[in-house]
Structure formats: C-alpha cells, structure tokens
C-alpha cells in the first residue's frame, strides 16, 4: 500500500492541521510543507515593506509550523497596510 501524498494526504484532518491554522491566520500568504519537511509561505499578490531597510521577504520558511508562524507575524509587521 502506498501512502497518500500532497493534497490527498490527511484529507479528513487537513482543516485541523498546523498548516491549515497558518493558512487561516495569514490569508495573504500561500503556505505549504516541502518534501524535506520544512514549512514555507510566499506572499499572494506581492506587496512592499513599510521600512526600506527592513528584512521584508516575498517568501519565508521555518523548521516547524510554529517557526513559520513567527516569521509570518514578523513579515506582517513589516508590510505596508493598504489605505
């Protein structure tokens, strides 16, 4: 028997996974887990930094879902808010 991979893996539990929680908390980001097990997210629709010298990034990563969430929270602080 071959284990399911990708979107089919854990289909019934996906909405409760740490990755699903990150997607809900940071809707302006596309988050995924690599084959190597690292967590990644990239901005949806671009954006820019409110601070020219800031560590603003288009894509961030973390060893764990928690580390990715921390990186995303920091990036949200750096982003220019519309309006």
C-alpha positions in Angstrom: 0.0 0.0 0.0 1.3 3.5 -0.9 0.8 6.4 1.4 -1.1 9.4 0.0 0.9 12.5 -0.7 0.1 16.1 -1.4 -3.5 17.4 -1.1 -4.9 13.9 -0.7 -2.8 13.1 2.4 -4.9 13.6 5.5 -7.9 15.0 3.6 -10.2 14.5 6.5 -7.9 16.2 9.0 -6.4 19.0 6.8 -8.6 21.7 8.3 -7.2 20.9 11.8 -3.5 20.7 10.8 -0.9 23.3 11.9 -0.6 24.3 8.2 -4.3 24.9 7.9 -4.2 27.1 11.0 -1.4 29.1 9.4 -3.4 29.5 6.2 -6.4 30.8 8.2 -4.2 33.1 10.4 -2.3 34.6 7.4 -4.7 34.7 4.4 -2.3 36.9 2.4 0.2 34.0 2.2 0.3 30.7 0.4 1.7 28.2 2.8 3.0 24.6 2.2 5.2 21.9 3.5 8.1 20.8 1.4 9.1 17.1 0.7 12.0 17.7 3.1 9.5 18.6 5.9 10.2 22.4 6.1 7.3 24.8 6.2 7.2 27.6 3.6 5.0 30.6 2.7 5.0 33.1 -0.1 3.1 36.3 -0.4 0.0 36.3 -2.5 -0.3 39.4 -4.8 3.1 40.8 -3.9 3.4 43.8 -1.5 6.1 46.0 -0.2 7.8 47.0 3.0 6.9 50.0 5.2 10.6 50.2 6.0 13.2 50.3 3.2 15.9 48.6 5.3 13.6 46.0 6.9 14.0 42.3 6.4 10.9 42.2 4.2 10.7 39.0 2.2 8.5 37.6 -0.5 9.0 34.0 0.8 9.8 32.8 4.3 10.4 29.4 5.9 10.6 27.6 9.2 11.8 24.3 10.6 8.3 23.9 12.2 4.9 25.3 11.7 5.4 27.4 14.8 8.6 28.9 13.4 6.9 29.7 10.2 4.0 31.4 12.0 6.6 33.5 13.9 8.3 34.5 10.6 4.9 35.4 9.1 3.9 37.5 12.0 7.2 39.4 11.7 6.6 39.9 8.0 3.1 41.2 8.7 4.6 43.8 11.0 6.9 45.0 8.2 4.3 45.2 5.4 2.6 48.4 4.3 -1.1 48.2 5.1 -3.4 49.3 2.2 -5.2 52.6 2.7 
